[in-house]
Amino acid sequence: MKQMRKNALRLAALFCALFAAVSAYAVYIVSSNEARLMSSTYNTYAREQRARAVRGDILDRNGVVLATSDSEDHRTYHADPQVRAATAHAVGVNSYRMASSADYMFSAYLYGLKLSFPERLSYMLQGKRTKGDNVRLTIDSRLSVYAASRFPADKKGAIVVMNYQTGELLVLQSFPSFDPQDESSLSAARTSNYATGTKKAPGSTFKIVTAASAMQNFPDFAEKTYVCEGVISFPARPVVDAGTRLAEGTITRHGQTTMQHAFAVSCNNTFAQIALELGDEALRKTAEDFGFNDNFLFSDLVVENSAYPAGQRADVDVAWTGVGQSSLAVTPLHMCMIASTVANDGVMMEPRTLKAVTAQSGRQRMGSSPRVYRRPLSVEQAAVLKDYMRAVVTAGTGRSAAIEGKKVCGKTGSAELDNQEKTNAWFVGFLDEPDAPYAVAVVVENAGGGGSVAAPIARALFAWLLENDVNGEEATP
C-alpha cells in the first residue's frame, strides 16, 4: 500500500512537472510570436480591437513621423516621396501584410492592444475610438534616403546598416522599393523585403565563416600554406578563381599563399582546399554556430532561415561551399549579423527595429534593450578575423571601401547564380572606430563584382555615418 502511494505521488509529481514544462513552453511561444499572433487574421479578438482603433504614429529614431492616421484611421505617410520610398519596407503599408515591417510587427502597440483598463475607459467615456501607441523605430530616415540614392537604379538588392554593439538597424532597405502613398506602385514583388526574405548564395562573403572554422579546427592555421594552381579539377564543376577562362586558356593563379593572404585576394582555390580539409561536418558546425539552419524567432523581425546544405555531399559541393556557393542560402540581414559578430568581439546581437513605444499621454510604455543572440567566436578569433577583413580593404579586393584615416574592414563577394548574365555583387563590413560601431551589408543583384559595385556603396555609407550624428535624440518632425 505504501509503495502504491509512493508511486502515485511520483506519477503526480511527473504530471505536474510536465504541465509546468508545457506551460512554460506555451508562454515562450506566445511571447516570441506575439507580433505574428496579434497581426493574424485568425485572431478574432485582435481583429475586433483593430476595427475600433486608430493606429498610433510610426517615427524614425530622431522623431520624424513616417506614418500617421486621422480620426478614421486613414493612413498617410511622410510628405517627401524620397523618405516614403527609402523607409517603405521598414514602415509597411496598408494594402499588404508585410512581414518585418513596423506596421505588422508592432500592431499590438499601434492598435492600442497594450492599453491599460483606465486608458480604455477614458476613451470610452469620451465616446472616441481608441488611439494606439506611437512606435519609434531604430531606423534613420536621413541615412535611408542617402543609402537609396547610392543604390543603382533598376537593380534588385538590399542595404542593411546595423549598430553591431546594440543590434539596432539604422537602414533596412529592399530594392526596387515603392511609394506607400501611391497605390499604383504597390505589388507583391516590390513589397517583399529582399533584406530579410530573399535567400541566395553569399559568394565570397561566406569565407568569413570558412576562415572561422579553420581557426577553430586547425591549431596551426596562421602558419599553414596552400598552393593555388588556378583550378581544382572536378568533372562536374571545376573550382576556379575570378578571371579564369578555361575555354580561352586564361587561368588566374595565386601560387603559394597563407589563409590570410587568400582571404584578402579572395582566392577560391585556397578556400575550396580549406573546406575539403575541414570536411562538411566541421564546416557545417561552424556555420550553424553563426545561425545557419536555425529557426530565427526575433522579436522585431520576421527573417527567413539561412540554410547550410544537409546530408552526405560530394567533395565538389563541399569545396564550393567553402567558397560561398553550392546550395548555401542566406539573407543580407544575416550576413550583416555575421560581419557584426567579428566587429563585436565575437558576440552576435539580435537585430532590432523597435527603439521605444510611447502612449498618447507622452508616457513611455516600453523601451527596447540589446539582446545577445549567439557567441560564435572567441575574442581572440574575432580579433584575427578583424585583421583579415582590414587587409581586404587596405590591400585586397575591397579597396573601394577604404576611407583615409579610418579603419574600414570588409569582405567582398561575387555570387554566381544560374540564368544571370552577371554575378550578384556583395560587400559586408564594418567601421572599427569606437565612436562609429556600424556594420553594413550591400547586395546588388546581377550587377558584377562585389569590389567594384557593392564596396563603393558601403564606403559612401561609412563616410555618411562618420560625418553625421545618429544617436537618436528627438528632432522636430
Stockholm file with secondary structure:
# STOCKHOLM 1.0

chainA/1-477         MKQMRKNALRLAALFCALFAAVSAYAVYIVSSNEARLMSSTYNTYAREQRARAVRGDILDRNGVVLATSDSEDHRTYHADPQVRAATAHAVGVNSYRMASSADYMFSAYLYGLKLSFPERLSYMLQGKRTKGDNVRLTIDSRLSVYAASRFPADKKGAIVVMNYQTGELLVLQSFPSFDPQDESSLSAARTSNYATGTKKAPGSTFKIVTAASAMQNFPDFAEKTYVCEGVISFPARPVVDAGTRLAEGTITRHGQTTMQHAFAVSCNNTFAQIALELGDEALRKTAEDFGFNDNFLFSDLVVENSAYPAGQRADVDVAWTGVGQSSLAVTPLHMCMIASTVANDGVMMEPRTLKAVTAQSGRQRMGSSPRVYRRPLSVEQAAVLKDYMRAVVTAGTGRSAAIEGKKVCGKTGSAELDNQEKTNAWFVGFLDEPDAPYAVAVVVENAGGGGSVAAPIARALFAWLLENDVNGEEATP
#=GR chainA/1-477 SS CHHHHHHHHHHHHHHHHHHHHHHHHHHHHHHHTHHHHHHCTTCHHHHHHHHTEECCCEECTTSCEEEEECTTCCEEECSCHHHHHHHHHHHCBTTBCCTTSHHHHTHHHHTTTTCCHHHHHHHHHHTCCEECCEEEESCCHHHHHHHHHHSCTTCCEEEEEEETTTCBEEEEEEESCCCTTCGGGCCHHHHSCHHHHCCBCCGGGGHHHHHHHHHHHCTTTTTCEEEECSEECCSSCCEECTTCBGGGTBCCCCEEEEHHHHHHHTCHHHHHHHHHHHCHHHHHHHHHHTTTTCCCCCSSCCCCCCBCCCSCCCHHHHHHHHHTCTTCBBCHHHHHHHHHHHHTTTCEECCBCEEEEECTTSCEEEECCCCEEECCSCHHHHHHHHHHHHHHHHHSTTGGGCCTTSCEEEEEEEECCTTCSSCEEEEEEEECBTTBCEEEEEEETTSCCIIIIIHHHHHHHHHHHHHSCCSCCCCCC
#=GC SS_cons         CHHHHHHHHHHHHHHHHHHHHHHHHHHHHHHHTHHHHHHCTTCHHHHHHHHTEECCCEECTTSCEEEEECTTCCEEECSCHHHHHHHHHHHCBTTBCCTTSHHHHTHHHHTTTTCCHHHHHHHHHHTCCEECCEEEESCCHHHHHHHHHHSCTTCCEEEEEEETTTCBEEEEEEESCCCTTCGGGCCHHHHSCHHHHCCBCCGGGGHHHHHHHHHHHCTTTTTCEEEECSEECCSSCCEECTTCBGGGTBCCCCEEEEHHHHHHHTCHHHHHHHHHHHCHHHHHHHHHHTTTTCCCCCSSCCCCCCBCCCSCCCHHHHHHHHHTCTTCBBCHHHHHHHHHHHHTTTCEECCBCEEEEECTTSCEEEECCCCEEECCSCHHHHHHHHHHHHHHHHHSTTGGGCCTTSCEEEEEEEECCTTCSSCEEEEEEEECBTTBCEEEEEEETTSCCIIIIIHHHHHHHHHHHHHSCCSCCCCCC
//
